[in-house]
Amino acid sequence: MATNPLEQFLIKPLIPLHIGGYDISFTNSSLFMVLTTALIILFQWAGVKDRKLIPSRIQSFYEISYEFIQTMVKDNLGEDGKKYFPFIFSLFLFILFGNLWGMIPYSFTFTSHIVVTGALALIVFVLITSVGLAKHGFKFFRLFFPKGVPLAIAPILIPVEIIAYLFRPITLAIRLFANMMAGHMVLKLFGGFTVAMGVYGLFAPLPFLIFFTAFEIFVALLQAYVFTILTCIYLHDTLHLH
């Protein structure tokens, strides 16, 4: 019997909890988010605890990740962005590790759920809006009507800019969730085909499955990068307006 490719996305309660009629159970998604947080802490601790002139593999990976995000923040935000580096670096690692969980059998990819990606996008949206209001006050709303634009087009431009701004968290959430969900479904389908075809699977589905597994790892890295770079771009717009 073929395995349903959607079963891997089911949220299952591990510790049932109900308070005031609300289900706040500790689920498999919760477990892997906790594991991801612990893994990030362990990764950063291991990356800096014994720094050597000739780095170990984990130190090298940590330094590459750190410098990659540091360069991204500097290029997009300049000197003003230094204070936001811890948040952006943590966001990148959380999404990256969350994406990569799905490449391990019997694990759970929580970034394939829009409720998770939506929460991350909402955190980014609230942060960016709060930073803009704190830095610029009412001048922040100039973001929706830049200086030098003819007043005559205000009735058209302002609604369009507001809608585009409000859609930022939606597009952030959907892009990450859709890419991770679609890729894992394809992997599951071709994995099922390979097993079902037995020895014949070695000649068709298996080679494609190996290629697509490598491609899905690349997508996991790419989507973490895309979410982070867009966060930097949106933050740049808020800090510097138009």
Buried (B, 14 or more C-beta within 10 A) or exposed (E): EEEEBEEBBEEEEEEEEEEEEEEEBEBBBBBBBEBBBEBBEEBBEBBEEEEEEEBEEBBEBBBEBBEBBBEBBBEBBEEBBEEBBEBBBBBBBBBBBBBBBBBEEEBBBBBBBBEBBBEBBBBBBEBBBEBBBEBBEEEBBEBBBEEEEEEEEEEEBBEEBBEEBEEBBBEBBBBBBBBBBEBBBBBBBBBBBBEEBEEEBEEEBBEBBEEBBEBBBEBBEEBBBBBBBBBBEBBBBBBEBE
